[in-house]
């Protein structure tokens, strides 16, 4: 049985909650299907997840109003999950080390590196950057794990989780890369 109607619910918020009502009237004793597309206008592709809860008001029954509410389900806002590749992280670490060497060849104690809206001391910036990246991978893995619990077809989610696992295994090689950059001359 295909859907008899389709609705688009716009969610203009990145935080907080939003409610959208759909009214579908069907005769007693019959069934119906309809689709509701969630349109998230401010979501960042592949990085925003939402908790979605469904409530049904089934109208009046002999014993009063019948209703049901389901536990929230975590869903990816849109697009596949996104994170930086190992090559992108290595390139950023190399640029960071090169810039610190350029600005402070004698050690860089007075130089800070800005990322993630925070200034990090040059001596810890590369390790801090790797930690931020590692934490991002953990957050994506946890969020996708929640999505997996409710997926009708879990193939894509399992593929993404495998890719995240591979990316996580590269954290220690990234730390060794950062150590090699520091040892290559003048970077604290």
OpenMM code with the backbone's topology and positions (N, CA, C; nanometers):
from openmm import Vec3, app, unit

residues = "UNK UNK UNK UNK UNK UNK UNK UNK UNK UNK UNK UNK UNK UNK UNK UNK UNK UNK UNK UNK UNK UNK UNK UNK UNK UNK UNK UNK UNK UNK UNK UNK UNK UNK UNK UNK UNK UNK UNK UNK UNK UNK UNK UNK UNK UNK UNK UNK UNK UNK UNK UNK UNK UNK UNK UNK UNK UNK UNK UNK UNK UNK UNK UNK UNK UNK UNK UNK UNK UNK UNK UNK UNK UNK UNK UNK UNK UNK UNK UNK UNK UNK UNK UNK UNK UNK UNK UNK UNK UNK UNK UNK UNK UNK UNK UNK UNK UNK UNK UNK UNK UNK UNK UNK UNK UNK UNK UNK UNK UNK UNK UNK UNK UNK UNK UNK UNK UNK UNK UNK UNK UNK UNK UNK UNK UNK UNK UNK UNK UNK UNK UNK UNK UNK UNK UNK UNK UNK UNK UNK UNK UNK UNK UNK UNK UNK UNK UNK UNK UNK UNK UNK UNK UNK UNK UNK UNK UNK UNK UNK UNK UNK UNK UNK UNK UNK UNK UNK UNK UNK UNK UNK UNK UNK UNK UNK UNK UNK UNK UNK UNK UNK UNK UNK UNK UNK UNK UNK".split()
positions = [
    Vec3(0.0854, -0.1184, 0.0000),
    Vec3(0.0000, 0.0000, 0.0000),
    Vec3(0.0893, 0.1238, 0.0000),
    Vec3(0.0759, 0.2078, -0.0986),
    Vec3(0.1541, 0.3302, -0.1063),
    Vec3(0.0933, 0.4395, -0.0219),
    Vec3(0.1681, 0.5472, 0.0018),
    Vec3(0.1138, 0.6571, 0.0825),
    Vec3(0.0040, 0.7327, 0.0071),
    Vec3(-0.0932, 0.7779, 0.0843),
    Vec3(-0.2015, 0.8557, 0.0236),
    Vec3(-0.1701, 1.0049, 0.0234),
    Vec3(-0.0696, 1.0456, 0.1011),
    Vec3(-0.0344, 1.1878, 0.1085),
    Vec3(0.1107, 1.2020, 0.1496),
    Vec3(0.1689, 1.3175, 0.1182),
    Vec3(0.3061, 1.3488, 0.1585),
    Vec3(0.3085, 1.4908, 0.2133),
    Vec3(0.3824, 1.5095, 0.3221),
    Vec3(0.3910, 1.6400, 0.3868),
    Vec3(0.5381, 1.6751, 0.4047),
    Vec3(0.5693, 1.8030, 0.4017),
    Vec3(0.7043, 1.8510, 0.4304),
    Vec3(0.6982, 1.9353, 0.5567),
    Vec3(0.7802, 1.8992, 0.6548),
    Vec3(0.7852, 1.9733, 0.7805),
    Vec3(0.9174, 2.0487, 0.7849),
    Vec3(0.9114, 2.1810, 0.7834),
    Vec3(1.0321, 2.2637, 0.7892),
    Vec3(1.0770, 2.2829, 0.9325),
    Vec3(1.2064, 2.2591, 0.9565),
    Vec3(1.2651, 2.2781, 1.0881),
    Vec3(1.3704, 2.3867, 1.0780),
    Vec3(1.3364, 2.5101, 1.1141),
    Vec3(1.4315, 2.6197, 1.0995),
    Vec3(1.5294, 2.6303, 1.2154),
    Vec3(1.5336, 2.5329, 1.3041),
    Vec3(1.6147, 2.5442, 1.4257),
    Vec3(1.7306, 2.4470, 1.4241),
    Vec3(1.8449, 2.4897, 1.4777),
    Vec3(1.9548, 2.3959, 1.5003),
    Vec3(1.9536, 2.3492, 1.6445),
    Vec3(1.8850, 2.4228, 1.7313),
    Vec3(1.8748, 2.3835, 1.8718),
    Vec3(1.7317, 2.4013, 1.9163),
    Vec3(1.6987, 2.3445, 2.0287),
    Vec3(1.5632, 2.3573, 2.0800),
    Vec3(1.4735, 2.2499, 2.0215),
    Vec3(1.3445, 2.2755, 2.0259),
    Vec3(1.2509, 2.1770, 1.9730),
    Vec3(1.1519, 2.2453, 1.8796),
    Vec3(1.0911, 2.1654, 1.7967),
    Vec3(0.9968, 2.2161, 1.6978),
    Vec3(0.8862, 2.1127, 1.6839),
    Vec3(0.7654, 2.1581, 1.6701),
    Vec3(0.6511, 2.0679, 1.6598),
    Vec3(0.5818, 2.0920, 1.5261),
    Vec3(0.5392, 1.9838, 1.4632),
    Vec3(0.4670, 1.9940, 1.3361),
    Vec3(0.3494, 1.8965, 1.3409),
    Vec3(0.2313, 1.9469, 1.3117),
    Vec3(0.1121, 1.8619, 1.3148),
    Vec3(0.0676, 1.8293, 1.1728),
    Vec3(0.0249, 1.7067, 1.1558),
    Vec3(-0.0317, 1.6593, 1.0300),
    Vec3(-0.1684, 1.6027, 1.0631),
    Vec3(-0.2681, 1.6419, 0.9876),
    Vec3(-0.4031, 1.5921, 1.0116),
    Vec3(-0.4413, 1.4990, 0.8973),
    Vec3(-0.4653, 1.3760, 0.9305),
    Vec3(-0.5014, 1.2736, 0.8323),
    Vec3(-0.6270, 1.2048, 0.8851),
    Vec3(-0.7372, 1.2219, 0.8174),
    Vec3(-0.8648, 1.1653, 0.8612),
    Vec3(-0.8939, 1.0406, 0.7802),
    Vec3(-0.9135, 0.9280, 0.8496),
    Vec3(-0.9487, 0.8038, 0.7814),
    Vec3(-1.0667, 0.7400, 0.8532),
    Vec3(-1.1496, 0.6670, 0.7823),
    Vec3(-1.2645, 0.6017, 0.8446),
    Vec3(-1.2203, 0.4938, 0.9433),
    Vec3(-1.2998, 0.4710, 1.0447),
    Vec3(-1.2711, 0.3684, 1.1454),
    Vec3(-1.2580, 0.2322, 1.0780),
    Vec3(-1.1619, 0.1533, 1.1261),
    Vec3(-1.1427, 0.0188, 1.0751),
    Vec3(-1.0618, 0.0111, 0.9465),
    Vec3(-1.0122, 0.1226, 0.8972),
    Vec3(-0.9299, 0.1204, 0.7765),
    Vec3(-0.7874, 0.1595, 0.8118),
    Vec3(-0.6977, 0.1450, 0.7155),
    Vec3(-0.5573, 0.1826, 0.7366),
    Vec3(-0.5161, 0.2829, 0.6303),
    Vec3(-0.4104, 0.3542, 0.6584),
    Vec3(-0.3596, 0.4522, 0.5647),
    Vec3(-0.2108, 0.4707, 0.5900),
    Vec3(-0.1408, 0.5191, 0.4903),
    Vec3(0.0001, 0.5536, 0.5043),
    Vec3(0.0197, 0.6934, 0.4503),
    Vec3(0.1097, 0.7676, 0.5133),
    Vec3(0.1485, 0.8983, 0.4629),
    Vec3(0.2948, 0.9201, 0.4982),
    Vec3(0.3589, 1.0074, 0.4258),
    Vec3(0.4997, 1.0354, 0.4518),
    Vec3(0.5151, 1.1785, 0.5003),
    Vec3(0.6118, 1.1983, 0.5887),
    Vec3(0.6463, 1.3313, 0.6369),
    Vec3(0.7965, 1.3482, 0.6150),
    Vec3(0.8338, 1.4418, 0.5298),
    Vec3(0.9754, 1.4719, 0.5047),
    Vec3(1.0176, 1.5839, 0.5985),
    Vec3(1.1281, 1.5631, 0.6668),
    Vec3(1.1810, 1.6649, 0.7569),
    Vec3(1.2802, 1.7502, 0.6788),
    Vec3(1.2513, 1.8778, 0.6662),
    Vec3(1.3353, 1.9703, 0.5902),
    Vec3(1.4063, 2.0604, 0.6906),
    Vec3(1.5368, 2.0401, 0.7055),
    Vec3(1.6138, 2.1124, 0.8061),
    Vec3(1.6958, 2.2189, 0.7350),
    Vec3(1.6485, 2.3416, 0.7418),
    Vec3(1.7073, 2.4492, 0.6617),
    Vec3(1.8440, 2.4944, 0.7096),
    Vec3(1.8784, 2.4731, 0.8360),
    Vec3(2.0067, 2.5207, 0.8873),
    Vec3(2.1039, 2.4080, 0.9173),
    Vec3(2.0720, 2.2870, 0.8775),
    Vec3(2.1582, 2.1738, 0.9104),
    Vec3(2.2865, 2.1771, 0.8287),
    Vec3(2.3941, 2.1307, 0.8898),
    Vec3(2.5196, 2.1164, 0.8188),
    Vec3(2.5246, 1.9747, 0.7640),
    Vec3(2.5469, 1.9637, 0.6358),
    Vec3(2.5408, 1.8343, 0.5689),
    Vec3(2.6317, 1.7322, 0.6372),
    Vec3(2.5720, 1.6223, 0.6766),
    Vec3(2.6465, 1.5114, 0.7318),
    Vec3(2.6974, 1.5285, 0.8725),
    Vec3(2.6620, 1.6393, 0.9396),
    Vec3(2.7146, 1.6615, 1.0749),
    Vec3(2.6073, 1.6862, 1.1795),
    Vec3(2.4852, 1.7100, 1.1365),
    Vec3(2.3779, 1.7371, 1.2327),
    Vec3(2.2839, 1.6180, 1.2425),
    Vec3(2.2496, 1.5843, 1.3665),
    Vec3(2.1570, 1.4762, 1.3947),
    Vec3(2.0401, 1.5332, 1.4737),
    Vec3(1.9251, 1.4724, 1.4576),
    Vec3(1.8058, 1.5198, 1.5280),
    Vec3(1.7373, 1.4048, 1.5992),
    Vec3(1.6744, 1.4365, 1.7110),
    Vec3(1.5887, 1.3419, 1.7797),
    Vec3(1.4461, 1.3667, 1.7348),
    Vec3(1.3834, 1.2674, 1.6771),
    Vec3(1.2481, 1.2818, 1.6236),
    Vec3(1.1552, 1.1894, 1.7004),
    Vec3(1.0443, 1.2454, 1.7469),
    Vec3(0.9457, 1.1657, 1.8191),
    Vec3(0.8115, 1.1766, 1.7468),
    Vec3(0.7390, 1.0677, 1.7422),
    Vec3(0.6094, 1.0634, 1.6756),
    Vec3(0.4995, 1.0438, 1.7789),
    Vec3(0.3965, 1.1261, 1.7687),
    Vec3(0.2773, 1.1110, 1.8535),
    Vec3(0.1567, 1.1003, 1.7618),
    Vec3(0.0697, 1.0074, 1.7917),
    Vec3(-0.0545, 0.9921, 1.7155),
    Vec3(-0.1731, 1.0166, 1.8060),
    Vec3(-0.2645, 1.0975, 1.7592),
    Vec3(-0.3926, 1.1171, 1.8264),
    Vec3(-0.4941, 1.0438, 1.7406),
    Vec3(-0.5437, 0.9348, 1.7929),
    Vec3(-0.6314, 0.8476, 1.7135),
    Vec3(-0.7782, 0.8856, 1.7261),
    Vec3(-0.8063, 1.0007, 1.7815),
    Vec3(-0.9451, 1.0477, 1.7905),
    Vec3(-1.0196, 0.9878, 1.9081),
    Vec3(-1.1508, 1.0012, 1.9006),
    Vec3(-1.2347, 0.9530, 2.0102),
    Vec3(-1.2622, 0.8037, 1.9977),
    Vec3(-1.2616, 0.7377, 2.1085),
    Vec3(-1.3005, 0.5964, 2.1177),
    Vec3(-1.4042, 0.5851, 2.2281),
    Vec3(-1.4567, 0.4672, 2.2473),
    Vec3(-1.5594, 0.4473, 2.3504),
    Vec3(-1.5082, 0.4836, 2.4894),
    Vec3(-1.3798, 0.4667, 2.5117),
    Vec3(-1.3212, 0.4934, 2.6432),
    Vec3(-1.2537, 0.6301, 2.6500),
    Vec3(-1.2767, 0.7171, 2.5559),
    Vec3(-1.2135, 0.8496, 2.5544),
    Vec3(-1.1237, 0.8639, 2.4332),
    Vec3(-1.0318, 0.9586, 2.4390),
    Vec3(-0.9401, 0.9801, 2.3265),
    Vec3(-0.8287, 0.8758, 2.3300),
    Vec3(-0.7962, 0.8223, 2.2152),
    Vec3(-0.6876, 0.7255, 2.2042),
    Vec3(-0.5662, 0.7969, 2.1461),
    Vec3(-0.4520, 0.7775, 2.2082),
    Vec3(-0.3291, 0.8385, 2.1571),
    Vec3(-0.2107, 0.7485, 2.1882),
    Vec3(-0.1036, 0.7696, 2.1166),
    Vec3(0.0196, 0.6933, 2.1376),
    Vec3(0.1374, 0.7840, 2.1078),
    Vec3(0.2455, 0.7691, 2.1848),
    Vec3(0.3681, 0.8443, 2.1625),
    Vec3(0.4847, 0.7473, 2.1680),
    Vec3(0.5776, 0.7611, 2.0709),
    Vec3(0.6937, 0.6750, 2.0658),
    Vec3(0.8153, 0.7484, 2.1208),
    Vec3(0.9123, 0.6710, 2.1670),
    Vec3(1.0380, 0.7280, 2.2149),
    Vec3(1.1086, 0.8003, 2.0993),
    Vec3(1.1861, 0.9041, 2.1291),
    Vec3(1.2575, 0.9747, 2.0220),
    Vec3(1.3544, 0.8817, 1.9480),
    Vec3(1.3673, 0.9049, 1.8206),
    Vec3(1.4589, 0.8313, 1.7347),
    Vec3(1.5617, 0.9304, 1.6824),
    Vec3(1.6896, 0.8929, 1.6827),
    Vec3(1.7936, 0.9821, 1.6310),
    Vec3(1.8071, 0.9587, 1.4810),
    Vec3(1.8076, 1.0689, 1.4054),
    Vec3(1.8224, 1.0602, 1.2602),
    Vec3(1.9267, 1.1608, 1.2133),
    Vec3(1.9933, 1.1266, 1.1051),
    Vec3(2.0889, 1.2172, 1.0412),
    Vec3(2.0094, 1.3216, 0.9658),
    Vec3(2.0441, 1.4498, 0.9827),
    Vec3(1.9666, 1.5565, 0.9196),
    Vec3(1.9588, 1.5355, 0.7692),
    Vec3(2.0683, 1.5256, 0.7008),
    Vec3(2.0672, 1.4887, 0.5597),
    Vec3(2.2093, 1.4624, 0.5128),
    Vec3(2.2188, 1.3828, 0.4104),
    Vec3(2.3485, 1.3500, 0.3534),
    Vec3(2.4237, 1.2492, 0.4370),
    Vec3(2.5265, 1.1903, 0.3800),
    Vec3(2.6085, 1.0967, 0.4575),
    Vec3(2.6876, 1.1713, 0.5639),
    Vec3(2.7268, 1.1044, 0.6710),
    Vec3(2.8067, 1.1717, 0.7740),
    Vec3(2.9385, 1.2192, 0.7139),
    Vec3(2.9901, 1.3307, 0.7631),
    Vec3(3.1105, 1.3903, 0.7051),
    Vec3(3.2178, 1.4085, 0.8115),
    Vec3(3.3390, 1.3734, 0.7749),
    Vec3(3.4549, 1.4015, 0.8591),
    Vec3(3.5756, 1.4114, 0.7671),
    Vec3(3.6832, 1.4672, 0.8188),
    Vec3(3.8017, 1.4909, 0.7385),
    Vec3(3.8753, 1.3601, 0.7125),
    Vec3(3.9376, 1.3508, 0.5966),
    Vec3(4.0170, 1.2317, 0.5655),
    Vec3(4.1512, 1.2409, 0.6379),
    Vec3(4.2194, 1.1286, 0.6443),
    Vec3(4.3520, 1.1238, 0.7055),
    Vec3(4.4475, 1.2190, 0.6338),
    Vec3(4.4399, 1.2241, 0.5018),
    Vec3(4.5277, 1.3140, 0.4251),
    Vec3(4.4997, 1.4608, 0.4578),
    Vec3(4.3719, 1.4960, 0.4736),
    Vec3(4.3372, 1.6345, 0.5086),
    Vec3(4.3937, 1.6716, 0.6454),
    Vec3(4.3835, 1.5814, 0.7415),
    Vec3(4.4350, 1.6082, 0.8763),
    Vec3(4.5874, 1.6220, 0.8717),
    Vec3(4.6550, 1.5324, 0.8011),
    Vec3(4.8016, 1.5427, 0.7904),
    Vec3(4.8430, 1.6755, 0.7279),
    Vec3(4.7722, 1.7169, 0.6222),
    Vec3(4.8028, 1.8441, 0.5558),
    Vec3(4.7823, 1.9621, 0.6511),
    Vec3(4.6752, 1.9595, 0.7288),
    Vec3(4.6508, 2.0684, 0.8246),
    Vec3(4.7596, 2.0727, 0.9314),
    Vec3(4.7996, 1.9553, 0.9800),
    Vec3(4.9069, 1.9511, 1.0799),
    Vec3(5.0365, 2.0057, 1.0213),
    Vec3(5.0669, 1.9699, 0.8964),
    Vec3(5.1890, 2.0190, 0.8314),
    Vec3(5.1841, 2.1705, 0.8134),
    Vec3(5.0691, 2.2222, 0.7703),
    Vec3(5.0551, 2.3685, 0.7549),
    Vec3(5.0686, 2.4380, 0.8897),
    Vec3(5.0087, 2.3786, 0.9922),
    Vec3(5.0155, 2.4369, 1.1263),
    Vec3(5.1612, 2.4432, 1.1726),
    Vec3(5.2341, 2.3325, 1.1570),
    Vec3(5.3743, 2.3294, 1.2006),
    Vec3(5.4571, 2.4291, 1.1200),
    Vec3(5.4347, 2.4356, 0.9901),
    Vec3(5.5092, 2.5281, 0.9061),
    Vec3(5.4839, 2.6729, 0.9428),
    Vec3(5.3602, 2.7060, 0.9696),
    Vec3(5.3257, 2.8442, 1.0057),
    Vec3(5.3857, 2.8819, 1.1410),
    Vec3(5.3816, 2.7898, 1.2364),
    Vec3(5.4415, 2.8186, 1.3679),
    Vec3(5.5914, 2.8394, 1.3525),
    Vec3(5.6596, 2.7541, 1.2719),
    Vec3(5.8029, 2.7713, 1.2478),
    Vec3(5.8327, 2.9077, 1.1860),
    Vec3(5.7461, 2.9485, 1.0928),
    Vec3(5.7642, 3.0760, 1.0237),
    Vec3(5.7488, 3.1944, 1.1191),
    Vec3(5.6486, 3.1881, 1.2071),
    Vec3(5.6199, 3.3003, 1.2964),
    Vec3(5.7077, 3.3028, 1.4205),
    Vec3(5.7521, 3.1861, 1.4641),
    Vec3(5.8299, 3.1799, 1.5885),
    Vec3(5.9391, 3.0750, 1.5762),
    Vec3(6.0426, 3.1023, 1.4994),
    Vec3(6.1480, 3.0023, 1.4788),
    Vec3(6.2210, 2.9631, 1.6065),
    Vec3(6.2126, 3.0445, 1.7105),
    Vec3(6.2858, 3.0127, 1.8338),
    Vec3(6.2041, 2.9306, 1.9328),
    Vec3(6.0899, 2.8840, 1.8951),
    Vec3(6.0173, 2.7979, 1.9884),
    Vec3(5.8683, 2.8195, 1.9939),
    Vec3(5.8222, 2.9375, 1.9708),
    Vec3(5.6791, 2.9597, 1.9576),
    Vec3(5.5975, 2.9704, 2.0845),
    Vec3(5.6605, 2.9968, 2.1990),
    Vec3(5.5825, 3.0072, 2.3222),
    Vec3(5.4825, 3.1227, 2.3171),
    Vec3(5.5116, 3.2242, 2.2393),
    Vec3(5.4217, 3.3395, 2.2324),
    Vec3(5.3189, 3.3264, 2.1199),
    Vec3(5.3218, 3.2135, 2.0481),
    Vec3(5.2329, 3.1945, 1.9335),
    Vec3(5.1204, 3.0985, 1.9720),
    Vec3(5.0006, 3.1355, 1.9307),
    Vec3(4.8864, 3.0484, 1.9516),
    Vec3(4.8271, 3.0075, 1.8183),
    Vec3(4.7572, 2.8954, 1.8170),
    Vec3(4.6928, 2.8451, 1.6961),
    Vec3(4.5427, 2.8436, 1.7207),
    Vec3(4.4693, 2.9064, 1.6295),
    Vec3(4.3241, 2.9181, 1.6464),
    Vec3(4.2531, 2.8111, 1.5648),
    Vec3(4.1724, 2.7303, 1.6314),
    Vec3(4.0794, 2.6399, 1.5643),
    Vec3(3.9707, 2.6022, 1.6644),
    Vec3(3.8564, 2.5670, 1.6122),
    Vec3(3.7415, 2.5308, 1.6957),
    Vec3(3.7062, 2.6420, 1.7946),
    Vec3(3.7208, 2.7659, 1.7509),
    Vec3(3.6879, 2.8855, 1.8297),
    Vec3(3.7720, 2.8996, 1.9562),
    Vec3(3.8888, 2.8375, 1.9596),
    Vec3(3.9752, 2.8447, 2.0766),
    Vec3(4.1198, 2.8636, 2.0311),
    Vec3(4.1959, 2.9434, 2.1059),
    Vec3(4.3386, 2.9582, 2.0792),
    Vec3(4.4132, 2.8527, 2.1608),
    Vec3(4.4949, 2.7754, 2.0912),
    Vec3(4.5727, 2.6689, 2.1553),
    Vec3(4.7196, 2.7077, 2.1529),
    Vec3(4.7935, 2.6831, 2.2615),
    Vec3(4.9368, 2.7130, 2.2606),
    Vec3(5.0050, 2.6309, 2.1507),
    Vec3(5.1042, 2.6904, 2.0854),
    Vec3(5.1726, 2.6232, 1.9742),
    Vec3(5.2298, 2.4882, 2.0165),
    Vec3(5.2785, 2.4767, 2.1411),
    Vec3(5.3407, 2.3513, 2.1845),
    Vec3(5.2429, 2.2353, 2.1930),
    Vec3(5.1129, 2.2626, 2.2097),
    Vec3(5.0140, 2.1541, 2.2204),
    Vec3(4.9114, 2.1553, 2.1077),
    Vec3(4.9210, 2.2522, 2.0177),
    Vec3(4.8157, 2.2723, 1.9176),
    Vec3(4.7920, 2.1502, 1.8292),
    Vec3(4.8980, 2.0860, 1.7814),
    Vec3(4.8786, 1.9712, 1.6929),
    Vec3(4.8107, 1.8559, 1.7672),
    Vec3(4.8550, 1.8292, 1.8888),
    Vec3(4.7904, 1.7227, 1.9672),
    Vec3(4.6466, 1.7600, 2.0007),
    Vec3(4.6231, 1.8875, 2.0309),
    Vec3(4.4863, 1.9329, 2.0580),
    Vec3(4.3976, 1.9139, 1.9352),
    Vec3(4.4544, 1.9434, 1.8169),
    Vec3(4.3773, 1.9305, 1.6933),
    Vec3(4.3401, 1.7846, 1.6688),
    Vec3(4.4339, 1.6951, 1.6914),
    Vec3(4.4068, 1.5519, 1.6753),
    Vec3(4.3002, 1.5068, 1.7749),
    Vec3(4.3054, 1.5579, 1.8973),
    Vec3(4.2047, 1.5222, 1.9979),
    Vec3(4.0664, 1.5700, 1.9575),
    Vec3(4.0575, 1.6919, 1.9021),
    Vec3(3.9286, 1.7425, 1.8533),
    Vec3(3.8763, 1.6515, 1.7430),
    Vec3(3.9633, 1.6115, 1.6505),
    Vec3(3.9263, 1.5219, 1.5408),
    Vec3(3.8795, 1.3871, 1.5959),
    Vec3(3.9542, 1.3327, 1.6920),
    Vec3(3.9182, 1.2046, 1.7525),
    Vec3(3.7816, 1.2130, 1.8213),
    Vec3(3.7577, 1.3224, 1.8928),
    Vec3(3.6281, 1.3398, 1.9594),
    Vec3(3.5139, 1.3508, 1.8589),
    Vec3(3.5400, 1.4174, 1.7458),
    Vec3(3.4386, 1.4271, 1.6403),
    Vec3(3.4020, 1.2871, 1.5891),
    Vec3(3.5041, 1.2030, 1.5691),
    Vec3(3.4788, 1.0665, 1.5235),
    Vec3(3.3958, 0.9892, 1.6258),
    Vec3(3.4241, 1.0104, 1.7537),
    Vec3(3.3478, 0.9421, 1.8589),
    Vec3(3.2024, 0.9874, 1.8601),
    Vec3(3.1795, 1.1183, 1.8449),
    Vec3(3.0430, 1.1713, 1.8434),
    Vec3(2.9654, 1.1155, 1.7239),
    Vec3(3.0273, 1.1151, 1.6056),
    Vec3(2.9622, 1.0600, 1.4872),
    Vec3(2.9321, 0.9109, 1.5046),
    Vec3(3.0258, 0.8364, 1.5624),
    Vec3(3.0051, 0.6937, 1.5844),
    Vec3(2.8880, 0.6702, 1.6791),
    Vec3(2.8813, 0.7458, 1.7874),
    Vec3(2.7710, 0.7301, 1.8837),
    Vec3(2.6371, 0.7669, 1.8202),
    Vec3(2.6341, 0.8771, 1.7450),
    Vec3(2.5090, 0.9202, 1.6826),
    Vec3(2.4619, 0.8192, 1.5785),
    Vec3(2.5541, 0.7679, 1.4985),
    Vec3(2.5160, 0.6669, 1.3992),
    Vec3(2.4733, 0.5368, 1.4662),
    Vec3(2.5346, 0.5055, 1.5803),
    Vec3(2.4912, 0.3876, 1.6561),
    Vec3(2.3463, 0.4004, 1.6997),
    Vec3(2.3073, 0.5214, 1.7397),
    Vec3(2.1675, 0.5456, 1.7756),
    Vec3(2.0762, 0.5318, 1.6536),
    Vec3(2.1195, 0.5862, 1.5405),
    Vec3(2.0407, 0.5738, 1.4167),
    Vec3(2.0241, 0.4274, 1.3778),
    Vec3(2.1283, 0.3490, 1.4003),
    Vec3(2.1276, 0.2077, 1.3623),
    Vec3(2.0174, 0.1301, 1.4336),
    Vec3(1.9860, 0.1705, 1.5554),
    Vec3(1.8830, 0.1009, 1.6339),
    Vec3(1.7468, 0.1053, 1.5672),
    Vec3(1.7233, 0.2064, 1.4855),
    Vec3(1.5901, 0.2273, 1.4286),
    Vec3(1.5880, 0.2184, 1.2765),
    Vec3(1.6989, 0.1787, 1.2163),
    Vec3(1.7072, 0.1780, 1.0702),
    Vec3(1.6323, 0.0590, 1.0111),
    Vec3(1.5530, 0.0854, 0.9105),
    Vec3(1.4862, -0.0228, 0.8386),
    Vec3(1.5889, -0.0987, 0.7543),
    Vec3(1.6820, -0.0258, 0.6930),
    Vec3(1.7905, -0.0857, 0.6159),
    Vec3(1.9200, -0.0293, 0.6727),
    Vec3(1.9958, -0.1148, 0.7413),
    Vec3(2.1142, -0.0666, 0.8123),
    Vec3(2.2431, -0.0751, 0.7305),
    Vec3(2.2345, -0.1095, 0.6039),
    Vec3(2.3542, -0.1298, 0.5223),
    Vec3(2.4411, -0.0052, 0.5152),
    Vec3(2.3796, 0.1092, 0.4810),
    Vec3(2.4589, 0.2325, 0.4697),
    Vec3(2.5176, 0.2733, 0.6032),
    Vec3(2.4403, 0.2630, 0.7099),
    Vec3(2.4907, 0.3031, 0.8420),
    Vec3(2.6079, 0.2143, 0.8828),
    Vec3(2.5980, 0.0846, 0.8591),
    Vec3(2.7091, -0.0059, 0.8930),
    Vec3(2.8343, 0.0270, 0.8103),
    Vec3(2.8157, 0.0637, 0.6847),
    Vec3(2.9295, 0.1046, 0.6006),
    Vec3(2.9960, 0.2282, 0.6583),
    Vec3(2.9161, 0.3282, 0.6982),
    Vec3(2.9719, 0.4500, 0.7572),
    Vec3(3.0438, 0.4198, 0.8883),
    Vec3(2.9860, 0.3311, 0.9698),
    Vec3(3.0495, 0.2954, 1.0966),
    Vec3(3.1838, 0.2264, 1.0723),
    Vec3(3.1927, 0.1429, 0.9697),
    Vec3(3.3193, 0.0772, 0.9349),
    Vec3(3.4226, 0.1811, 0.8929),
    Vec3(3.3803, 0.2791, 0.8132),
    Vec3(3.4719, 0.3857, 0.7713),
    Vec3(3.5180, 0.4682, 0.8914),
    Vec3(3.4282, 0.4962, 0.9841),
    Vec3(3.4664, 0.5694, 1.1055),
    Vec3(3.5643, 0.4885, 1.1901),
    Vec3(3.5440, 0.3599, 1.1962),
    Vec3(3.6353, 0.2738, 1.2714),
    Vec3(3.7757, 0.2790, 1.2103),
    Vec3(3.7829, 0.2746, 1.0773),
    Vec3(3.9129, 0.2850, 1.0097),
    Vec3(3.9780, 0.4202, 1.0380),
    Vec3(3.8980, 0.5276, 1.0349),
    Vec3(3.9521, 0.6609, 1.0636),
    Vec3(4.0036, 0.6684, 1.2068),
    Vec3(3.9329, 0.6067, 1.2998),
    Vec3(3.9739, 0.6064, 1.4404),
    Vec3(4.1055, 0.5316, 1.4590),
    Vec3(4.1263, 0.4263, 1.3817),
    Vec3(4.2516, 0.3498, 1.3908),
    Vec3(4.3715, 0.4328, 1.3453),
    Vec3(4.3480, 0.5403, 1.2723),
    Vec3(4.4559, 0.6249, 1.2218),
    Vec3(4.4956, 0.7357, 1.3192),
    Vec3(4.4324, 0.7417, 1.4358),
    Vec3(4.4641, 0.8477, 1.5326),
    Vec3(4.6092, 0.8372, 1.5790),
    Vec3(4.6546, 0.7186, 1.6147),
    Vec3(4.7936, 0.7044, 1.6630),
    Vec3(4.8950, 0.7377, 1.5544),
    Vec3(4.8759, 0.6927, 1.4284),
    Vec3(4.9681, 0.7389, 1.3236),
    Vec3(4.9679, 0.8915, 1.3075),
    Vec3(4.8538, 0.9554, 1.3275),
    Vec3(4.8492, 1.1023, 1.3221),
    Vec3(4.9327, 1.1627, 1.4347),
    Vec3(4.9230, 1.1051, 1.5527),
    Vec3(5.0031, 1.1555, 1.6649),
    Vec3(5.1529, 1.1386, 1.6352),
    Vec3(5.1911, 1.0262, 1.5736),
    Vec3(5.3322, 1.0057, 1.5361),
    Vec3(5.3740, 1.1082, 1.4300),
    Vec3(5.2839, 1.1388, 1.3378),
    Vec3(5.3121, 1.2405, 1.2362),
    Vec3(5.3382, 1.3756, 1.3027),
    Vec3(5.2540, 1.4108, 1.4017),
    Vec3(5.2724, 1.5368, 1.4736),
    Vec3(5.4064, 1.5390, 1.5470),
    Vec3(5.4445, 1.4264, 1.6066),
    Vec3(5.5740, 1.4163, 1.6754),
    Vec3(5.6884, 1.4349, 1.5764),
    Vec3(5.6774, 1.3747, 1.4584),
    Vec3(5.7805, 1.3906, 1.3562),
    Vec3(5.7898, 1.5345, 1.3080),
    Vec3(5.6780, 1.6008, 1.2948),
    Vec3(5.6796, 1.7418, 1.2545),
    Vec3(5.7493, 1.8278, 1.3586),
    Vec3(5.7212, 1.8007, 1.4855),
    Vec3(5.7866, 1.8782, 1.5911),
    Vec3(5.9381, 1.8545, 1.5895),
    Vec3(5.9782, 1.7317, 1.5628),
    Vec3(6.1212, 1.6977, 1.5633),
    Vec3(6.1944, 1.7482, 1.4394),
    Vec3(6.1193, 1.7877, 1.3362),
    Vec3(6.1812, 1.8250, 1.2092),
    Vec3(6.2392, 1.9654, 1.2079),
    Vec3(6.2310, 2.0333, 1.3210),
    Vec3(6.3015, 2.1612, 1.3239),
    Vec3(6.2242, 2.2772, 1.3792),
    Vec3(6.2493, 2.3089, 1.5026),
    Vec3(6.2020, 2.4323, 1.5594),
    Vec3(6.0595, 2.4379, 1.6105),
    Vec3(5.9792, 2.3410, 1.5761),
    Vec3(5.8397, 2.3487, 1.6265),
    Vec3(5.8377, 2.2929, 1.7672),
    Vec3(5.7708, 2.3637, 1.8602),
    Vec3(5.7706, 2.3178, 2.0002),
    Vec3(5.6982, 2.1835, 2.0148),
] * unit.nanometer
topology = app.Topology()
chain = topology.addChain("A")
for resn in residues:
    res = topology.addResidue(resn, chain)
    for name in ("N", "CA", "C"):
        topology.addAtom(name, app.Element.getBySymbol(name[0]), res)
